[in-house]
Amino acid sequence: MKFGIPTIDDFDVCGKTVLCRVDINEPLNKNTGQLKDTTRIDASMATITELLNKNAKVVIMAHQGSDIEYANYYSLRPHFQYLSTKIPELQYIDDVCGPAAMEKMRQLRPGQALLLDNVRFMAEEQTLFEKSLKLSFADQAKTLLVRRLAPLADLYVCDAFAAAHRSQPSLCGFEQVLPSCMGRLFEREYETLSKLMLEPEHPCVFVLGGAKVADAFMMMKAVLESGAADSILTGGVVANILMLSQGKTVGKATERYIHDAGYGDCVGIGKELIQAYSGKILLPVDFAYVSNHGRVEVSSENIDELTPALVDIGQATAAGYADILQKAKTVFVNGPMGVFEKTETAAGTKTVFEAMANSPAHTIVGGGDSITALNAFELKSKINYVCTGGGALIRFISGETLPVVQALRTRGMAAE
């Protein structure tokens, strides 16, 4: 047991049927049906492989698609095609908990695995269902998914740290009726982030960018209050809003985007943060925009109302950030410095991410866009730890108790 949560080491899984909930939600090209990335699948392999090597009968549950609901859901067949190259005799069924899926579970032999289809095809697994009904853990155990699958299983293993901020039956319901534990990826993510927050080696530098402003501000406040972060380097929309917080102009085009995207309220929050932690939050000294002539860089002091939309940090900022990262002992990155997907606006993110990758510091990267950027610049192999979590990571760092952690820990206490 670790952190008050049972681990795989606490159970003999040989010959047992194990329900293993993973998070292999990957970017997907729906036109081709191909996965664009396999980071989360690869990270989940340690737990799946260990269970199979210990002769368990492994039933894999997962989702594909996020809060956009139906428009964003997709079959797990592309995931099966990739997983089947790594797991001999992996079976797949386009069913979640119907009679066909249940029969497939019964037929599994030790050392075999079955991938069920997207659990979010079940209404009770959808975010709308979660947010409108707000079911207790006990009520989640009464849902169709749990009632049908739990009697066929001996153990529930949750390895879906990236979804640990969700309170859904496949994540929090099975713990109420089955012996349960966390998987190896969950264990590693929890351990890595706990160490980052409680005992990072200093200087500890956080790099926060991207467009998820509320998340960045939530993390910023938490790590500065706790003393985990010595400094925070900002980029992307996060930096643009902090510029406005200082009463500086970012140009009408950028300001319009900020308000149209619903980030207007964050300006006041940013002002409070900078006032409270003066000197620890660093803003760009220059930015870049795109004109008919390509990339143009401008000093933050020379931005006026007619300046086009700011889409990257400038060279001087990137060089300054790189120097700070070289002197750091711990670096955590969440979010790019700008629109890295386009060549003319990728320079800031590329320079900062390369500096991080080549830094002697212990480096940790989290968030989907950050992982995509690492892959785009071929830097992933140089990072000490890449977190699979997005929303869960942010909430964990911000000090929230994650529903899945609570469900697993409650089960662990009951088992003692």
VEXDREN-2710 file (C-alpha; in Angstrom, 1 decimal):
% VEXDREN-2710
k/r/px/py/pz
1/MET/0.0/0.0/0.0
2/LYS/1.2/3.5/-0.9
3/PHE/-0.3/6.9/0.1
4/GLY/-3.1/4.9/1.8
5/ILE/-4.0/3.2/-1.5
6/PRO/-3.6/-0.5/-2.2
7/THR/-1.2/-1.5/-5.1
8/ILE/-0.9/-4.5/-7.3
9/ASP/1.6/-5.9/-4.8
10/ASP/-1.2/-6.3/-2.3
11/PHE/-3.0/-9.0/-4.4
12/ASP/-2.4/-12.4/-5.9
13/VAL/-3.8/-12.0/-9.4
14/CYS/-2.9/-15.4/-10.8
15/GLY/-5.9/-16.9/-12.5
16/LYS/-8.1/-14.0/-11.4
17/THR/-10.3/-11.8/-13.6
18/VAL/-9.1/-8.2/-13.3
19/LEU/-11.1/-5.2/-14.5
20/CYS/-8.4/-2.7/-15.5
21/ARG/-9.5/0.9/-16.1
22/VAL/-7.0/2.8/-18.1
23/ASP/-6.9/6.2/-19.8
24/ILE/-5.9/5.8/-23.4
25/ASN/-7.8/8.7/-24.7
26/GLU/-5.6/9.8/-27.6
27/PRO/-5.8/12.5/-30.3
28/LEU/-7.5/10.8/-33.3
29/ASN/-7.8/11.6/-37.0
30/LYS/-11.5/10.6/-37.6
31/ASN/-11.1/10.9/-41.4
32/THR/-8.5/8.1/-41.4
33/GLY/-9.4/6.4/-38.1
34/GLN/-5.7/6.6/-37.1
35/LEU/-4.3/7.6/-33.8
36/LYS/-2.1/10.7/-33.9
37/ASP/-0.3/9.8/-30.7
38/THR/0.2/6.7/-28.4
39/THR/1.7/8.3/-25.3
40/ARG/-1.0/7.2/-22.9
41/ILE/-1.3/3.7/-24.4
42/ASP/2.4/3.2/-24.1
43/ALA/2.3/4.5/-20.5
44/SER/-0.5/2.0/-19.6
45/MET/1.4/-1.0/-20.9
46/ALA/3.4/-1.5/-17.7
47/THR/0.3/-2.4/-15.7
48/ILE/-1.4/-4.5/-18.4
49/THR/1.8/-6.4/-19.1
50/GLU/2.5/-7.1/-15.4
51/LEU/-1.0/-8.4/-14.9
52/LEU/-0.8/-10.7/-17.9
53/ASN/2.7/-11.9/-16.9
54/LYS/1.2/-12.8/-13.5
55/ASN/-1.4/-14.9/-15.4
56/ALA/-4.4/-12.7/-14.8
57/LYS/-7.4/-12.6/-17.1
58/VAL/-7.4/-8.9/-17.9
59/VAL/-10.5/-6.9/-19.1
60/ILE/-9.5/-3.4/-20.2
61/MET/-11.9/-0.5/-19.9
62/ALA/-11.3/2.9/-21.4
63/HIS/-12.9/5.9/-23.0
64/GLN/-12.2/8.0/-26.1
65/GLY/-13.6/11.5/-26.3
66/SER/-14.0/14.4/-24.0
67/ASP/-16.6/17.0/-22.8
68/ILE/-17.9/17.7/-26.3
69/GLU/-19.9/14.5/-25.7
70/TYR/-21.4/12.7/-28.7
71/ALA/-19.5/14.7/-31.4
72/ASN/-16.2/13.7/-29.8
73/TYR/-16.8/10.0/-29.2
74/TYR/-15.2/7.2/-31.2
75/SER/-14.7/3.5/-31.2
76/LEU/-11.7/2.0/-29.5
77/ARG/-10.9/-0.1/-32.6
78/PRO/-7.9/2.1/-33.5
79/HIS/-6.5/1.6/-30.0
80/PHE/-7.1/-2.2/-30.4
81/GLN/-5.1/-2.2/-33.6
82/TYR/-2.1/-0.6/-31.9
83/LEU/-2.4/-2.6/-28.7
84/SER/-2.6/-5.9/-30.5
85/THR/0.9/-5.3/-31.8
86/LYS/2.1/-5.3/-28.2
87/ILE/-0.3/-7.8/-26.5
88/PRO/-0.4/-11.4/-28.0
89/GLU/-3.9/-12.7/-28.4
90/LEU/-5.6/-9.5/-27.4
91/GLN/-9.3/-9.6/-28.1
92/TYR/-11.7/-6.7/-28.8
93/ILE/-15.4/-6.4/-28.7
94/ASP/-17.5/-3.5/-29.8
95/ASP/-19.7/-3.8/-26.7
96/VAL/-19.2/-2.4/-23.2
97/CYS/-21.4/-4.5/-20.8
98/GLY/-23.9/-6.2/-22.9
99/PRO/-24.4/-10.0/-23.1
100/ALA/-21.7/-10.4/-25.8
101/ALA/-19.1/-8.5/-23.7
102/MET/-20.0/-10.5/-20.6
103/GLU/-19.7/-13.8/-22.4
104/LYS/-16.3/-12.8/-23.8
105/MET/-15.2/-12.1/-20.2
106/ARG/-16.3/-15.5/-19.1
107/GLN/-14.4/-17.2/-21.9
108/LEU/-11.0/-15.5/-21.1
109/ARG/-8.2/-17.7/-20.0
110/PRO/-5.3/-16.8/-17.7
111/GLY/-2.7/-14.6/-19.5
112/GLN/-5.3/-13.3/-22.0
113/ALA/-6.7/-9.8/-22.4
114/LEU/-10.0/-8.3/-23.7
115/LEU/-10.5/-4.7/-24.7
116/LEU/-14.1/-3.5/-24.2
117/ASP/-15.4/-0.6/-26.4
118/ASN/-15.6/3.0/-25.3
119/VAL/-17.3/3.2/-21.9
120/ARG/-18.6/6.6/-22.7
121/PHE/-21.0/5.0/-25.2
122/MET/-22.9/4.4/-21.9
123/ALA/-25.0/7.4/-20.8
124/GLU/-24.0/6.9/-17.2
125/GLU/-20.3/7.5/-18.1
126/GLN/-20.9/10.8/-19.9
127/THR/-19.8/14.1/-18.4
128/LEU/-23.3/15.5/-18.7
129/PHE/-24.6/12.6/-16.6
130/GLU/-21.8/13.1/-14.0
131/LYS/-22.4/16.9/-13.7
132/SER/-26.2/16.9/-13.7
133/LEU/-26.8/13.9/-11.3
134/LYS/-23.6/14.1/-9.1
135/LEU/-24.0/10.5/-8.0
136/SER/-22.4/9.4/-4.8
137/PHE/-19.9/6.5/-5.0
138/ALA/-22.5/4.2/-3.6
139/ASP/-25.0/5.2/-6.3
140/GLN/-22.4/4.8/-9.0
141/ALA/-22.0/1.2/-7.8
142/LYS/-25.7/0.7/-8.7
143/THR/-25.3/1.7/-12.4
144/LEU/-25.7/-0.9/-15.2
145/LEU/-22.0/-1.0/-16.0
146/VAL/-20.9/-1.9/-12.4
147/ARG/-23.9/-4.3/-11.8
148/ARG/-23.1/-6.3/-14.9
149/LEU/-19.3/-6.4/-14.9
150/ALA/-18.4/-6.5/-11.2
151/PRO/-19.9/-10.0/-10.5
152/LEU/-17.6/-11.4/-13.3
153/ALA/-14.4/-10.0/-11.8
154/ASP/-12.2/-10.6/-8.8
155/LEU/-10.3/-7.4/-8.7
156/TYR/-10.5/-3.8/-10.0
157/VAL/-7.3/-2.0/-10.9
158/CYS/-7.5/1.8/-11.7
159/ASP/-4.6/3.0/-13.8
160/ALA/-6.4/6.0/-15.2
161/PHE/-4.7/8.8/-13.4
162/ALA/-5.4/11.2/-16.3
163/ALA/-9.1/10.7/-15.6
164/ALA/-8.8/10.7/-11.8
165/HIS/-10.6/14.1/-11.5
166/ARG/-13.8/12.5/-12.9
167/SER/-16.5/10.9/-10.7
168/GLN/-17.9/8.2/-13.0
169/PRO/-18.9/4.6/-12.5
170/SER/-16.0/3.1/-14.4
171/LEU/-13.7/5.1/-12.1
172/CYS/-15.3/5.3/-8.7
173/GLY/-18.1/2.7/-8.7
174/PHE/-16.2/-0.6/-8.8
175/GLU/-14.2/0.2/-5.7
176/GLN/-17.5/0.0/-3.7
177/VAL/-18.1/-3.7/-4.6
178/LEU/-14.7/-5.2/-5.5
179/PRO/-11.2/-5.4/-3.9
180/SER/-9.4/-2.5/-5.6
181/CYS/-6.0/-1.0/-6.2
182/MET/-4.1/1.5/-8.3
183/GLY/-2.0/0.4/-11.3
184/ARG/1.7/1.2/-11.9
185/LEU/1.1/4.3/-14.0
186/PHE/-1.3/5.7/-11.4
187/GLU/1.2/4.9/-8.7
188/ARG/4.1/6.6/-10.6
189/GLU/2.1/9.7/-11.5
190/TYR/1.0/10.2/-7.9
191/GLU/4.5/9.7/-6.6
192/THR/6.1/12.1/-9.1
193/LEU/3.6/14.9/-8.6
194/SER/3.7/14.5/-4.8
195/LYS/7.5/14.9/-4.8
196/LEU/7.2/17.9/-7.1
197/MET/4.9/19.6/-4.7
198/LEU/6.4/18.5/-1.4
199/GLU/10.1/18.2/-1.9
200/PRO/11.3/19.6/-5.3
201/GLU/15.0/20.3/-5.6
202/HIS/15.5/24.1/-5.8
203/PRO/15.6/26.3/-7.8
204/CYS/12.3/24.9/-9.0
205/VAL/10.9/26.6/-12.2
206/PHE/7.4/26.2/-13.5
207/VAL/6.7/27.1/-17.2
208/LEU/3.0/27.8/-17.8
209/GLY/1.5/28.7/-21.1
210/GLY/-1.1/27.6/-23.6
211/ALA/-4.8/28.7/-23.6
212/LYS/-6.1/26.9/-20.5
213/VAL/-5.9/30.1/-18.5
214/ALA/-8.0/29.2/-15.5
215/ASP/-6.0/26.0/-15.0
216/ALA/-2.7/27.8/-15.2
217/PHE/-3.8/30.4/-12.7
218/MET/-5.0/27.7/-10.3
219/MET/-1.7/25.9/-10.5
220/MET/0.2/29.2/-10.2
221/LYS/-1.5/30.2/-7.0
222/ALA/-1.0/26.7/-5.4
223/VAL/2.7/26.3/-6.2
224/LEU/3.6/29.9/-5.2
225/GLU/1.6/29.6/-1.9
226/SER/3.2/26.3/-1.0
227/GLY/6.7/27.5/-1.9
228/ALA/7.2/24.6/-4.4
229/ALA/8.0/27.1/-7.2
230/ASP/10.8/29.7/-7.1
231/SER/9.7/31.3/-10.3
232/ILE/7.1/30.9/-13.0
233/LEU/7.8/31.6/-16.7
234/THR/4.7/32.5/-18.7
235/GLY/3.8/32.3/-22.4
236/GLY/0.8/31.8/-24.6
237/VAL/-2.6/33.3/-23.7
238/VAL/-1.6/33.1/-20.0
239/ALA/1.1/35.7/-20.6
240/ASN/-1.2/37.9/-22.7
241/ILE/-3.7/38.0/-19.9
242/LEU/-1.0/38.8/-17.3
243/MET/0.1/41.7/-19.6
244/LEU/-3.4/43.1/-19.4
245/SER/-3.4/42.5/-15.6
246/GLN/-0.4/45.0/-15.5
247/GLY/-2.3/47.6/-17.4
248/LYS/-0.2/47.0/-20.5
249/THR/-1.7/46.8/-24.0
250/VAL/-1.6/43.6/-26.1
251/GLY/-3.4/45.1/-29.1
252/LYS/-7.1/45.1/-29.9
253/ALA/-6.9/41.7/-31.8
254/THR/-5.4/39.8/-28.8
255/GLU/-7.7/41.6/-26.3
256/ARG/-10.7/40.7/-28.4
257/TYR/-9.7/37.1/-28.5
258/ILE/-9.3/37.0/-24.7
259/HIS/-12.8/38.4/-24.1
260/ASP/-14.4/36.3/-26.9
261/ALA/-12.9/33.2/-25.4
262/GLY/-14.4/34.1/-22.0
263/TYR/-11.2/34.9/-20.2
264/GLY/-12.0/38.4/-19.3
265/ASP/-12.6/37.6/-15.6
266/CYS/-9.0/36.2/-15.4
267/VAL/-7.5/39.6/-15.8
268/GLY/-8.4/40.6/-12.3
269/ILE/-7.2/37.2/-10.9
270/GLY/-3.9/37.8/-12.7
271/LYS/-3.5/41.2/-11.1
272/GLU/-4.0/39.7/-7.7
273/LEU/-1.4/37.0/-8.3
274/ILE/1.3/39.4/-9.6
275/GLN/0.7/41.8/-6.6
276/ALA/1.0/38.9/-4.2
277/TYR/4.0/37.3/-5.8
278/SER/5.9/40.2/-7.3
279/GLY/9.2/39.1/-8.9
280/LYS/8.3/35.4/-9.1
281/ILE/6.0/35.6/-12.1
282/LEU/8.0/36.5/-15.2
283/LEU/6.3/38.0/-18.3
284/PRO/7.7/38.1/-21.8
285/VAL/9.7/41.1/-22.8
286/ASP/8.9/40.6/-26.5
287/PHE/6.2/38.9/-28.6
288/ALA/5.7/37.7/-32.2
289/TYR/2.8/38.1/-34.6
290/VAL/2.3/37.2/-38.2
291/SER/1.9/39.7/-41.0
292/ASN/1.9/39.4/-44.8
293/HIS/5.7/39.3/-44.6
294/GLY/5.8/36.4/-42.1
295/ARG/6.9/36.5/-38.5
296/VAL/7.4/39.9/-36.9
297/GLU/8.8/40.4/-33.4
298/VAL/7.9/43.4/-31.2
299/SER/9.0/44.5/-27.8
300/SER/6.3/44.4/-25.2
301/GLU/6.8/48.2/-24.7
302/ASN/6.1/48.9/-28.4
303/ILE/2.8/47.0/-28.7
304/ASP/0.0/49.3/-29.7
305/GLU/-3.7/48.9/-30.3
306/LEU/-3.1/48.1/-34.0
307/THR/-0.6/45.3/-33.3
308/PRO/-2.0/42.0/-34.8
309/ALA/-2.8/39.0/-32.6
310/LEU/0.2/37.9/-30.5
311/VAL/0.9/34.2/-31.2
312/ASP/4.3/33.5/-29.7
313/ILE/7.0/34.9/-27.4
314/GLY/9.9/36.7/-29.0
315/GLN/13.6/35.7/-29.3
316/ALA/14.7/37.8/-26.3
317/THR/12.2/36.3/-24.0
318/ALA/12.9/32.7/-25.2
319/ALA/16.7/33.3/-24.6
320/GLY/16.1/34.7/-21.2
321/TYR/13.8/31.8/-20.2
322/ALA/16.4/29.3/-21.6
323/ASP/19.1/30.8/-19.4
324/ILE/16.8/30.4/-16.3
325/LEU/16.1/26.8/-17.2
326/GLN/19.7/26.0/-17.5
327/LYS/20.3/27.0/-13.9
328/ALA/17.2/25.2/-12.5
329/LYS/17.3/22.0/-10.5
330/THR/13.6/21.1/-11.1
331/VAL/11.5/22.1/-14.1
332/PHE/7.8/21.6/-14.7
333/VAL/6.2/22.6/-18.0
334/ASN/2.5/22.8/-18.8
335/GLY/1.5/24.6/-22.0
336/PRO/3.3/25.9/-25.0
337/MET/4.6/29.4/-25.5
338/GLY/2.5/30.1/-28.5
339/VAL/1.0/28.5/-31.6
340/PHE/3.7/25.9/-32.1
341/GLU/1.8/24.0/-34.8
342/LYS/2.8/26.5/-37.4
343/THR/6.4/27.0/-38.5
344/GLU/6.4/30.8/-38.3
345/THR/5.1/30.8/-34.7
346/ALA/6.9/27.7/-33.3
347/ALA/10.2/29.4/-32.4
348/GLY/9.4/30.4/-28.8
349/THR/8.1/27.0/-27.8
350/LYS/10.9/25.2/-29.6
351/THR/13.6/27.3/-27.9
352/VAL/12.1/26.9/-24.4
353/PHE/11.4/23.2/-24.8
354/GLU/14.9/22.5/-26.1
355/ALA/16.4/24.4/-23.2
356/MET/14.3/22.4/-20.8
357/ALA/15.3/19.1/-22.5
358/ASN/19.0/20.0/-22.4
359/SER/18.9/21.4/-18.9
360/PRO/20.6/19.4/-16.1
361/ALA/17.4/19.8/-14.1
362/HIS/14.9/17.1/-13.3
363/THR/12.3/17.7/-16.0
364/ILE/8.5/17.0/-15.8
365/VAL/6.1/17.8/-18.6
366/GLY/2.3/17.5/-18.4
367/GLY/-0.7/18.4/-20.6
368/GLY/-1.8/17.3/-24.1
369/ASP/-0.5/20.3/-26.0
370/SER/2.9/20.1/-24.2
371/ILE/3.2/16.4/-25.1
372/THR/2.3/17.1/-28.7
373/ALA/5.0/19.8/-28.8
374/LEU/7.6/17.5/-27.4
375/ASN/6.8/14.9/-30.1
376/ALA/6.8/17.6/-32.8
377/PHE/10.3/18.7/-31.8
378/GLU/11.5/15.1/-31.1
379/LEU/12.4/15.9/-27.5
380/LYS/10.3/13.4/-25.5
381/SER/13.1/11.0/-24.9
382/LYS/15.1/13.7/-23.2
383/ILE/12.5/14.5/-20.5
384/ASN/12.7/12.7/-17.2
385/TYR/9.0/12.3/-16.8
386/VAL/6.0/12.9/-19.0
387/CYS/2.7/13.0/-17.2
388/THR/-0.4/11.6/-18.9
389/GLY/-2.7/13.7/-16.8
390/GLY/-4.3/17.0/-18.0
391/GLY/-7.2/18.1/-15.8
392/ALA/-6.2/15.6/-13.1
393/LEU/-2.6/16.8/-13.0
394/ILE/-3.7/20.4/-12.7
395/ARG/-6.2/19.7/-9.9
396/PHE/-3.7/17.5/-8.0
397/ILE/-1.1/20.2/-8.1
398/SER/-3.7/22.7/-7.0
399/GLY/-4.4/20.7/-3.9
400/GLU/-7.8/19.2/-4.8
401/THR/-8.7/15.7/-3.6
402/LEU/-9.3/13.7/-6.7
403/PRO/-12.5/11.6/-6.7
404/VAL/-10.7/8.4/-7.9
405/VAL/-8.0/8.9/-5.2
406/GLN/-10.7/9.2/-2.6
407/ALA/-12.6/6.1/-3.9
408/LEU/-9.4/4.0/-3.9
409/ARG/-8.2/5.3/-0.5
410/THR/-11.7/4.6/1.1
411/ARG/-11.5/1.1/-0.3
412/GLY/-7.9/0.7/1.1
413/MET/-9.0/1.8/4.6
414/ALA/-11.9/-0.7/4.5
415/ALA/-9.4/-3.5/3.6
416/GLU/-7.2/-2.8/6.6
END
